[in-house]
């Protein structure tokens, strides 16, 4: 039986687990987003995510284990949502469960999510949570799908 998925406020100690997750080679490949070094990663989380009152961030738990994080922020006049799970938590509906819980907290609509065109699992998480595909675009040589929850 799968462990229950829950969310809680991000604790500073969670950042080391988040850092390890974003270093996983397959996760970097699927996200098509480069891993940050430890100092850059911690600075980004402490100074840009956790210190910004306009950002909502939660730690995703599978049972008692940190599975990843889910975050929403303002970018270019749009509210965006993103998530990152450790590879050992993939394929177990944890991402879908976490995003559904997060959408009860983050009530801004429309809400936008982007995913690399090759990351079909991430696109399916968004679609299972009610997001609809809007367009496929390119930015800095990266192709991504833009989905929206209205």
ROMAR-772303 format. One line per field, with one value per residue (C-alpha): residue in one letter; x, y, z. Coordinates in steps of 0.25 Angstrom, whole numbers, m for minus. Example, Ala and Ser with C-alpha at 12.3 -4.5 7.8 and 13.67 -1.06 7.14 Angstrom:
2
rest	A | S
east	49 | 55
north	m18 | m4
up	31 | 29
//
This chain:
150
rest	X | X | X | X | X | X | X | X | X | X | X | X | X | X | X | X | X | X | X | X | X | X | X | X | X | X | X | X | X | X | X | X | X | X | X | X | X | X | X | X | X | X | X | X | X | X | X | X | X | X | X | X | X | X | X | X | X | X | X | X | X | X | X | X | X | X | X | X | X | X | X | X | X | X | X | X | X | X | X | X | X | X | X | X | X | X | X | X | X | X | X | X | X | X | X | X | X | X | X | X | X | X | X | X | X | X | X | X | X | X | X | X | X | X | X | X | X | X | X | X | X | X | X | X | X | X | X | X | X | X | X | X | X | X | X | X | X | X | X | X | X | X | X | X | X | X | X | X | X | X
east	0 | 6 | 10 | 1 | 5 | 5 | 10 | 16 | 24 | 38 | 49 | 63 | 68 | 59 | 68 | 79 | 69 | 64 | 78 | 81 | 68 | 72 | 86 | 80 | 85 | 71 | 63 | 73 | 71 | 56 | 54 | 64 | 69 | 83 | 86 | 92 | 104 | 101 | 104 | 96 | 84 | 84 | 84 | 73 | 64 | 67 | 68 | 58 | 48 | 47 | 49 | 39 | 25 | 19 | 24 | 17 | 26 | 23 | 31 | 25 | 25 | 22 | 19 | 30 | 40 | 43 | 39 | 41 | 35 | 24 | 25 | 17 | 22 | 19 | 27 | 24 | 11 | 6 | 5 | 14 | 14 | 26 | 30 | 42 | 42 | 53 | 55 | 51 | 37 | 34 | 23 | 15 | 5 | 12 | 14 | m1 | m5 | 4 | 0 | m15 | m12 | m5 | m16 | m24 | m14 | m11 | m24 | m19 | m25 | m21 | m9 | 2 | 11 | 22 | 29 | 40 | 33 | 40 | 36 | 22 | 21 | 21 | 11 | 2 | 3 | m2 | m13 | m18 | m19 | m28 | m17 | m20 | m9 | m8 | 4 | 18 | 28 | 43 | 52 | 67 | 67 | 58 | 45 | 34 | 19 | 11 | m1 | m12 | m22 | m33
north	0 | 14 | 23 | 35 | 48 | 61 | 75 | 83 | 97 | 96 | 95 | 99 | 85 | 80 | 88 | 77 | 67 | 76 | 79 | 64 | 62 | 73 | 67 | 54 | 52 | 47 | 58 | 68 | 62 | 61 | 75 | 80 | 89 | 90 | 86 | 97 | 95 | 95 | 109 | 115 | 105 | 109 | 124 | 122 | 115 | 124 | 138 | 136 | 126 | 125 | 140 | 144 | 146 | 145 | 131 | 119 | 107 | 93 | 81 | 68 | 56 | 42 | 36 | 42 | 43 | 56 | 53 | 67 | 81 | 89 | 104 | 115 | 129 | 141 | 142 | 152 | 155 | 141 | 131 | 119 | 106 | 96 | 83 | 74 | 60 | 51 | 40 | 29 | 35 | 35 | 27 | 25 | 36 | 45 | 57 | 57 | 55 | 66 | 76 | 73 | 77 | 89 | 94 | 95 | 105 | 112 | 117 | 127 | 125 | 124 | 117 | 113 | 101 | 98 | 85 | 81 | 75 | 62 | 61 | 54 | 49 | 63 | 68 | 56 | 61 | 75 | 69 | 60 | 72 | 79 | 87 | 88 | 90 | 104 | 104 | 98 | 109 | 111 | 119 | 119 | 107 | 99 | 94 | 93 | 91 | 102 | 97 | 105 | 103 | 113
up	0 | m4 | 7 | 9 | 2 | 10 | 9 | 20 | 21 | 16 | 27 | 25 | 27 | 15 | 6 | 6 | 1 | m10 | m14 | m15 | m24 | m33 | m35 | m41 | m55 | m60 | m54 | m60 | m73 | m72 | m67 | m77 | m66 | m61 | m47 | m38 | m29 | m14 | m11 | m23 | m20 | m5 | m8 | m18 | m8 | 4 | m3 | m14 | m11 | 5 | 7 | m4 | 2 | m12 | m13 | m7 | m5 | 2 | 4 | m1 | 8 | 5 | 18 | 27 | 16 | 8 | m7 | m12 | m13 | m20 | m22 | m28 | m32 | m40 | m53 | m65 | m59 | m58 | m46 | m49 | m42 | m42 | m34 | m33 | m28 | m24 | m35 | m25 | m23 | m38 | m44 | m31 | m33 | m22 | m32 | m35 | m21 | m16 | m27 | m24 | m9 | m13 | m22 | m10 | m4 | m17 | m22 | m32 | m46 | m56 | m52 | m62 | m62 | m72 | m75 | m85 | m97 | m95 | m80 | m83 | m68 | m63 | m74 | m69 | m55 | m59 | m68 | m57 | m48 | m58 | m66 | m81 | m92 | m97 | m106 | m109 | m109 | m110 | m100 | m101 | m110 | m100 | m105 | m94 | m93 | m86 | m79 | m71 | m60 | m62
//
